[in-house]
Amino acid sequence: MSVRVTDSVRPEIRSLQPYVPGKPVEELERELGISGAVKLASNENPLGPSPLAIAAMQAAIHGVNRYPDGGSFYLREALASAWGMPFESIAVGSGSNDLIDVLCRIHLGPGDEAIMSHPAFVMFAVAVKVAGGTLVRVPGKGMFHDPAAMLAAITDKTRLVYFSNPDNPTGTIVRRRAMDDYFRHVPEHIVTILDEAYFEYVTDPEYPNGLDYLRRGHRVAVLRTFSKVYALAGLRVGYGFFPTDLAGLVHRVRLPFNVTSVAQAAAQASLQDTEQITRSRALVQEGLELFHREIPPLGIELTPSWTNFVLARFPRSSVDAARTLERHGVIIRPMTSFGLSPEYARISIGSGLENERLIESLRSLA
């Protein structure tokens, strides 16, 4: 009797479901024999990278025969200058997912617990299980995180508490008052992860800056990314701010050469283009206003959003709606893989023409 390789694999790994990304445009066009499809499934920035980033990539590409700077020294210097944070507190990863994974491997093992809201970004759940920890899901309140309930779920076994703020897939935020109260009461043995991948899009004056909690001495990891507002999703560059002792551990555990030289150059150049943020915010605000004006009259409910996407609740199955929209050349993202009921789908803000095409396609469903 032959022994399968998977027989010796940890049960929590065997039970993992792979992350299902949004369908690529190329796949849909190949399936349907069409061209010009619109992808509104992955929260990407349709503006594309800054011209400064493109120039930096073109210059850096000539050196790809060499290994990249393993410590991302110049990018970390630029981040320290941009945010007024100590160089020693910063680490860079291959996307912020990379840093989530590292933090879980540092803090979790058998018997250790990690808390997250439901719904929230699913890759934290994956990282917890891979590290061997126990995931504790705390139901949100009306698609918003419930910090008080998350505090109540903490035990002496808890090591990590994770906030995606703004949240993916809901687009909602935890405001300053609730977050301040959380940090007043969270036990000292907890490391709180504030995943702020979409923070540049938030205009709410009550949205808290995670760096403020770090500056006050709290045990907090603040994670951000170049994938969204800076439109470098294909390069995979995330970064984090940590207490300096934790940053040292992150550098020990992360893989060497985890961010390519081209990605480092593009990210560093992007920080110099403040107009990229202005343009991206304006495009998203215009798109959100259009979505909230045109989509609810079609019988589709939208959750309030402070991001570059909306969470939409269809009157029936969003999976069926998504299949129909694909025949119109429009890709959205049903949220069943995030643990939501089949009515829910996430729809990203696209360019003006892409948004109009989405609206016209949704009207055909009514």
Helices and strands as residue ranges (DSSP letters): G 5-8, H 11-14, H 25-32, E 38-39, H 51-60, G 61-63, H 73-83, G 87-89, E 90-93, H 96-107, E 113-118, H 122-131, E 134-139, H 147-152, E 158-164, H 176-185, E 191-195, G 199-201, H 210-215, E 220-225, G 233-235, E 238-241, H 244-253, H 261-270, H 274-294, G 296-298, E 301-302, E 309-313, H 318-327, E 330-331, E 333-334, G 336-338, E 344-348, H 352-363
